[in-house]
């Protein structure tokens, strides 16, 4: 069947070409940066279309949404929302990796949950490099959090995640991403999750290995009440 012009499949193919072209221009290898499809407020059908197009990883902000639309799907599931300790068990059950560990309390709750499930849970440490962002550890406190998470026997640190400043000037965005990269270099991990639909090119220039793209892939986000 012919693909609809402007379909999710078309956008995914175009994005993959653009990302790989940007990587080449930076002297990096095509395919070096993973595309994680951010499915917040998207329908299960939209997620299925993305998977059919080639998406192999999805990111979800909310446990309830993941329960309703990601169950049984053959993709790697990333939790990218704020970790509430009372939902740690369900997060550990539903997701393959948690990108948003930003405090010792959350790490310990996930560690207990992972221990109860008999698994070692991959995590990223969320660093706050934006004055408008509510969550994430301050770069100057990163080493303290790193030590706390390393003490959790059922968590495995895979790297760092950060959200860039909104409406930042190019210099501000570059400095923010470099702050995140410096933390990443101390983490001992291999994943630097930087870049969303509006700033992924700058993120690649800072060394990002994972782009979290929603609007660029799915189009404008649906209203919350019509999401499922």
C-alpha positions as CSV (number, residue, x, y, z in Angstrom):
1,X,0.0,0.0,0.0
2,X,1.3,3.4,-0.9
3,X,2.3,5.6,2.1
4,X,0.3,8.7,2.7
5,X,2.4,11.8,2.0
6,X,3.4,13.3,5.3
7,X,2.7,10.1,7.2
8,X,4.5,9.0,10.3
9,X,6.5,6.6,8.1
10,X,7.5,9.4,5.7
11,X,8.5,11.6,8.6
12,X,10.5,8.8,10.2
13,X,12.4,8.1,7.0
14,X,13.1,11.8,6.5
15,X,14.3,12.3,10.0
16,X,16.6,9.3,9.8
17,X,18.1,10.7,6.6
18,X,18.6,14.2,8.2
19,X,20.1,12.8,11.4
20,X,22.5,10.6,9.6
21,X,23.5,13.5,7.3
22,X,24.1,15.7,10.3
23,X,26.2,12.9,11.9
24,X,28.3,12.6,8.7
25,X,28.9,16.4,8.7
26,X,30.2,16.2,12.2
27,X,32.6,13.4,11.4
28,X,30.4,10.8,13.1
29,X,29.0,7.5,11.8
30,X,25.4,7.2,10.5
31,X,23.3,5.4,13.0
32,X,25.4,6.5,15.9
33,X,22.5,8.4,17.4
34,X,19.3,6.5,18.3
35,X,15.9,8.0,17.7
36,X,13.6,7.5,20.6
37,X,10.0,8.3,19.7
38,X,8.3,10.4,22.4
39,X,4.7,9.1,22.6
40,X,3.2,11.5,25.2
41,X,-0.5,12.0,24.4
42,X,-0.2,10.0,21.2
43,X,-2.6,7.1,20.4
44,X,-1.6,3.5,20.4
45,X,-2.3,3.4,16.6
46,X,0.2,6.2,16.1
47,X,2.8,4.2,18.1
48,X,2.0,1.1,16.0
49,X,2.6,3.2,12.8
50,X,5.9,4.4,14.1
51,X,7.0,0.9,14.9
52,X,6.0,-0.3,11.5
53,X,8.1,2.5,10.0
54,X,11.2,1.3,11.9
55,X,11.1,2.9,15.3
56,X,12.7,0.5,17.9
57,X,12.5,2.7,21.0
58,X,9.7,4.8,22.6
59,X,9.8,7.3,25.4
60,X,6.8,7.8,27.7
61,X,6.3,10.4,30.5
62,X,3.4,8.8,32.4
63,X,2.9,5.3,33.9
64,X,-0.8,5.3,33.2
65,X,-0.3,6.0,29.5
66,X,2.3,3.3,29.2
67,X,0.0,0.8,30.7
68,X,-2.8,1.6,28.2
69,X,-0.9,1.9,25.0
70,X,2.6,0.3,25.2
71,X,1.7,-3.1,26.6
72,X,3.1,-6.0,24.5
73,X,4.7,-3.7,21.9
74,X,8.0,-5.0,20.5
75,X,10.1,-1.9,21.3
76,X,12.5,-0.8,24.0
77,X,10.5,1.3,26.4
78,X,12.1,4.4,28.0
79,X,10.6,6.2,31.0
80,X,11.4,9.9,30.6
81,X,9.0,11.4,33.1
82,X,9.6,12.5,36.7
83,X,10.1,9.5,39.0
84,X,7.5,9.5,41.8
85,X,8.7,7.1,44.5
86,X,5.2,5.6,45.0
87,X,5.3,4.5,41.3
88,X,8.8,3.1,41.3
89,X,7.6,-0.6,41.3
90,X,5.3,-0.1,38.3
91,X,8.0,1.9,36.5
92,X,10.5,-0.9,37.0
93,X,7.9,-3.4,35.7
94,X,6.9,-1.5,32.6
95,X,10.1,0.0,31.3
96,X,13.4,-1.2,30.0
97,X,15.3,1.9,31.1
98,X,14.6,4.9,33.3
99,X,16.1,8.2,32.0
100,X,15.1,10.5,34.7
101,X,16.8,9.6,38.0
102,X,17.5,13.0,39.5
103,X,17.8,12.3,43.3
104,X,18.9,9.7,45.7
105,X,15.4,9.0,47.0
106,X,14.2,8.1,43.5
107,X,17.2,5.9,42.9
108,X,16.7,4.0,46.1
109,X,13.0,3.4,45.4
110,X,13.8,2.1,41.9
111,X,16.6,-0.1,43.4
112,X,14.2,-1.7,45.9
113,X,11.7,-2.2,43.1
114,X,14.3,-3.8,40.8
115,X,15.5,-6.0,43.6
116,X,11.9,-7.3,44.2
117,X,11.7,-8.1,40.5
118,X,15.0,-9.8,40.4
119,X,16.4,-7.5,37.7
120,X,19.1,-4.9,37.3
121,X,17.5,-1.8,35.9
122,X,19.4,0.5,33.5
123,X,19.1,4.2,34.3
124,X,20.3,7.6,33.2
125,X,20.9,10.4,35.6
126,X,18.9,13.6,34.7
127,X,21.0,16.8,34.9
128,X,19.3,20.1,35.0
129,X,21.0,22.5,32.6
130,X,18.0,24.8,32.0
131,X,16.6,27.6,34.2
132,X,13.1,26.7,33.1
133,X,13.3,23.0,33.9
134,X,11.9,21.8,37.3
135,X,13.6,18.5,37.5
136,X,17.2,17.2,37.3
137,X,20.2,17.3,39.5
138,X,22.3,20.5,39.4
139,X,25.6,19.9,37.6
140,X,27.5,20.9,40.7
141,X,25.7,18.2,42.7
142,X,26.1,15.5,40.0
143,X,29.0,13.7,41.6
144,X,27.0,13.2,44.8
145,X,24.1,11.7,43.0
146,X,26.4,9.6,40.9
147,X,27.8,8.1,44.1
148,X,24.4,7.5,45.5
149,X,23.2,5.6,42.4
150,X,26.4,3.6,42.2
151,X,25.6,2.3,45.7
152,X,22.4,0.9,44.4
153,X,23.1,-2.7,43.6
154,X,20.1,-3.3,41.3
155,X,20.6,-0.2,39.1
156,X,23.0,0.1,36.2
157,X,24.1,3.6,35.2
158,X,24.1,3.9,31.4
159,X,24.7,7.7,31.1
160,X,23.0,11.1,31.4
161,X,19.9,12.8,30.2
162,X,19.2,16.5,30.0
163,X,16.6,18.9,28.6
164,X,17.9,22.0,26.8
165,X,16.7,25.5,27.7
166,X,13.6,26.7,26.0
167,X,14.0,29.5,23.5
168,X,17.7,29.6,24.2
169,X,20.2,31.5,22.0
170,X,22.6,29.3,20.2
171,X,25.4,30.1,22.7
172,X,23.2,29.3,25.7
173,X,22.1,26.0,24.2
174,X,25.7,25.0,23.4
175,X,26.8,25.9,26.9
176,X,23.9,23.9,28.5
177,X,24.6,20.9,26.4
178,X,28.3,21.0,27.2
179,X,27.5,21.1,30.9
180,X,25.5,17.9,30.4
181,X,28.3,16.4,28.4
182,X,30.8,17.0,31.2
183,X,28.6,15.2,33.6
184,X,28.2,12.4,31.1
185,X,31.9,12.0,30.8
186,X,32.1,11.4,34.5
187,X,29.2,8.9,34.6
188,X,31.1,6.0,33.0
189,X,28.1,5.3,30.8
190,X,27.7,5.2,27.0
191,X,24.4,7.0,26.5
192,X,24.1,10.8,26.3
193,X,20.4,11.6,25.8
194,X,20.2,15.2,24.6
195,X,18.0,16.8,21.9
196,X,14.4,17.1,21.2
197,X,12.4,18.2,18.1
198,X,13.6,21.8,18.2
199,X,17.3,21.3,19.2
200,X,18.5,17.9,18.0
201,X,21.1,19.3,15.6
202,X,22.8,21.2,18.4
203,X,22.5,18.1,20.6
204,X,24.4,16.0,18.0
205,X,27.1,18.6,17.9
206,X,27.5,18.2,21.6
207,X,27.9,14.5,21.3
208,X,24.4,13.2,21.9
209,X,23.9,9.5,21.2
210,X,20.1,9.6,21.7
211,X,17.5,12.0,20.4
212,X,14.0,12.1,22.0
213,X,11.7,13.2,19.2
214,X,7.9,13.7,19.4
215,X,6.5,16.5,17.3
216,X,9.1,16.0,14.6
217,X,7.9,12.5,14.1
218,X,4.2,12.5,15.0
219,X,3.3,16.1,14.2
220,X,1.6,18.5,16.6
221,X,0.7,16.8,19.9
222,X,-2.9,15.9,20.4
223,X,-4.9,17.4,23.2
224,X,-4.6,15.5,26.5
225,X,-8.3,14.5,26.6
226,X,-8.2,13.0,23.1
227,X,-4.9,11.1,23.5
228,X,-6.1,7.5,23.9
